[in-house]
Amino acid sequence: MYDENNIFAKIIRGEIPCDKIYEDENTLFFKDINPTAKIHILAVPKSPCVDISDFVLKNDNEIVSDFFRKIEMVINKMGIKNNGYRIISNSGIDGGQEVPHFHIHILGGEKVGPQ
């Protein structure tokens, strides 16, 4: 069940500030406040969805496709495409998900260690 008061929902609503990289009507990209790499960006769809399965099931193909195309755009914007990057999405307790709103971590700008 989706929690409307999770931290990402509050950031999307503008109740909590963030260091925005990109925003449009469906997505928000911002810097992680506890980065684990030189570049650590969070990609968050604005639709209320708990994890990737919820996101895919609740949204039409255009919204889902657009979200992943925007990830590609931000990777290019940040200049990390050529040297490489890591994309991470955690789901559920066993998957290490800390915020119950689907999001993707984009890590780069340096060699990121093994996971």
C-alpha positions as CSV (number, residue, x, y, z in Angstrom):
1,M,0.0,0.0,0.0
2,Y,1.3,3.4,-0.9
3,D,2.1,5.9,1.9
4,E,1.3,9.5,0.8
5,N,3.6,10.8,3.5
6,N,6.8,9.1,2.5
7,I,9.7,11.4,2.0
8,F,9.7,11.2,-1.8
9,A,6.0,12.1,-1.9
10,K,6.8,15.2,0.2
11,I,9.7,16.1,-2.1
12,I,7.4,15.8,-5.2
13,R,4.8,18.0,-3.5
14,G,7.5,20.6,-2.7
15,E,7.1,20.2,1.1
16,I,10.7,19.2,1.4
17,P,13.4,20.9,-0.7
18,C,15.8,19.0,-3.0
19,D,18.7,19.8,-5.3
20,K,16.9,19.2,-8.6
21,I,18.7,18.0,-11.7
22,Y,15.6,17.7,-13.9
23,E,11.8,17.9,-13.5
24,D,8.8,17.6,-15.7
25,E,5.1,16.7,-15.2
26,N,5.9,13.0,-14.7
27,T,9.4,12.7,-13.2
28,L,11.8,14.3,-10.8
29,F,15.6,13.8,-10.6
30,F,17.5,15.2,-7.7
31,K,20.8,14.7,-5.9
32,D,20.8,12.1,-3.1
33,I,21.5,13.8,0.3
34,N,23.7,10.9,1.4
35,P,25.7,10.1,-1.8
36,T,27.6,6.9,-2.2
37,A,29.4,8.1,-5.3
38,K,30.7,11.4,-6.8
39,I,27.4,11.6,-8.7
40,H,24.4,10.0,-7.0
41,I,21.0,11.0,-8.4
42,L,17.6,9.7,-7.5
43,A,15.1,9.3,-10.4
44,V,11.5,9.4,-9.0
45,P,8.3,9.1,-11.0
46,K,5.6,11.4,-9.7
47,S,2.9,8.7,-9.8
48,P,2.1,7.1,-6.4
49,C,3.8,3.7,-6.8
50,V,5.6,1.6,-4.2
51,D,8.1,-0.3,-6.4
52,I,8.9,-1.0,-10.0
53,S,6.1,-3.6,-10.4
54,D,3.6,-1.2,-9.0
55,F,4.9,1.6,-11.3
56,V,4.6,-0.7,-14.4
57,L,1.2,-2.0,-13.5
58,K,-0.4,1.4,-12.6
59,N,1.0,3.4,-15.6
60,D,0.5,3.2,-19.3
61,N,3.4,2.3,-21.6
62,E,4.1,5.9,-22.6
63,I,4.7,7.0,-19.0
64,V,6.9,4.0,-18.2
65,S,8.9,4.4,-21.4
66,D,9.2,8.2,-20.8
67,F,10.6,7.6,-17.3
68,F,13.4,5.4,-18.6
69,R,14.1,7.7,-21.5
70,K,14.5,10.5,-19.0
71,I,17.0,8.4,-17.1
72,E,19.1,8.2,-20.3
73,M,18.7,12.0,-20.8
74,V,20.0,12.7,-17.3
75,I,22.9,10.2,-17.7
76,N,23.9,12.2,-20.8
77,K,23.4,15.5,-19.1
78,M,25.6,14.5,-16.2
79,G,28.4,13.3,-18.5
80,I,28.7,9.8,-17.1
81,K,27.6,7.8,-20.1
82,N,31.0,7.2,-21.7
83,N,32.9,6.2,-18.5
84,G,30.0,4.2,-17.1
85,Y,27.5,4.3,-14.3
86,R,25.4,2.0,-12.1
87,I,21.6,2.0,-11.9
88,I,20.0,0.5,-8.7
89,S,16.4,-0.1,-7.7
90,N,15.5,-1.8,-4.5
91,S,12.2,-3.4,-3.8
92,G,10.7,-4.5,-0.5
93,I,12.3,-5.3,2.8
94,D,14.5,-8.1,1.5
95,G,15.6,-6.0,-1.4
96,G,16.8,-3.2,0.9
97,Q,14.1,-0.6,-0.1
98,E,14.1,2.2,2.5
99,V,11.5,4.6,1.0
100,P,8.2,3.0,-0.1
101,H,8.1,5.0,-3.4
102,F,9.6,3.5,-6.6
103,H,12.9,5.2,-7.4
104,I,16.2,4.5,-9.2
105,H,19.6,5.4,-8.0
106,I,22.1,6.6,-10.7
107,L,25.7,6.4,-9.5
108,G,28.7,7.6,-11.5
109,G,31.4,10.1,-11.9
110,E,34.0,7.7,-10.5
111,K,34.6,3.9,-10.3
112,V,31.8,2.5,-8.2
113,G,32.7,-0.6,-6.1
114,P,31.2,-4.1,-6.5
115,Q,27.6,-4.6,-5.1
